[in-house]
Amino acid sequence: QPKRGACDNDADKGVLASQDFEEFHCKLDKCARRCWSDIACNTKCVQEKAAPLSLECADCFGLGLVCSVDHCKAACLWNSRSKRCIACQRKYCEKSFCECSGVDVPPF
């Protein structure tokens, strides 16, 4: 279980602020499709393929991706940017992601 507010530091905030939202989301989507419900795989993929975040911060993203896969696979499988997918992610994953990361706006 990652600590609360894991991305709430200057280094991770800087990395996140420098990301193009659509490109970053596309990279996260690729991680989720490659790793499915494997938290360690998703965390590593986020760090290596999406953004060079700290392990604790990347773990929040990894957990968020697993949450999306576990709760929203049907809604998100064909289009992870659809309104149905985003609504599902917000319903099931937003609160835990925001608490874990300390980031107010989740990546969906």
N, C-alpha and C positions, 0 to 999 in steps of 0.2 A: 504494500500500500504506500504510494508516494505521499510525501508531506503536502500539506495545504499551501497554496500559493507558490508552487514550485517554479513557476516561470516569472515570478514577480521580483526580478533582479535586473540590473542594468544590462548585463550581457545578453540574456535571453530576450528581454524587451527589444534590444537593438536588433537582434537577429530577426525577430518577428516583424518589427516595423519595416525592415528592409525588403520583406517578401512581397512580390506581386500576388494579390489574393487569389486570382484565378489559377495562376501557375502553381502556387503553393497547394491549393485545393486539389488540383490535378495530380500532384505528386502524392498527396495523402491518399487520394482515391486509389492510386496504383499500389501503394503499400497495403491498403485494406484488401484489395483484390488478390494480392500475392500472399499475404499472411493470414487472412481470414481471422479466426479467433485466437491466434497465437500472440499473446501480449509481448513477449520478448522479441519476436520477429518484427512486429509492428514498431516497437520502440527503436530497434536497431535500424529499420528501414527509414523511419522519420529522421534519425540522426544522419544517416548516410546518403539518403536520396532526396530528402525534402529540405531540411535546414539543419545547420550545425548547432543544435540546442544542447544544453546540459542534459545529462542522463535523466535527472529528476523531472525536468520539463518535458523532454521527449517521452518519458513514461506516461505522462498525463495524456499526451496525444495518442500514444499507443493504446491506453485504456479507453480513450474516446473512440478510437477506430474499432476496437473490439465491441464496445457498447453498440455502435452503429451496425456492425455485422450481426450481432446477436439479436438486436431488437428490430432492425430496419432493413434486413436483407431484401425482402420482397419489395419494399417501397423504393429501394435505392439501386437494385441490381442493374437496371437498364439505364437509369439516368440519376446520378448522385446529386445533380443540381435541380431536380424536379421539386415542385412545391410539396408534393406528397412526401418525398424523402426528407427534405429539410424540416418539415413539420414533425415527422417521426423522430428525427435526431434531436430536435428541440425538446420534444415531450419526454424522451427517455434518457438523453445523454447530456443535455446542456448544463443542468445543475451540478452534476458530479464533475464534469470537465471544468467548469468555471471555479468550483471550490478547489479542485486539485491544482489547477494551473495558476489561479489568481488573475487570469485574463478575463475581462468582462465580456468579450465578444468571442464566441466559439468559432471554430473553423468551418462552420456549415451555415 
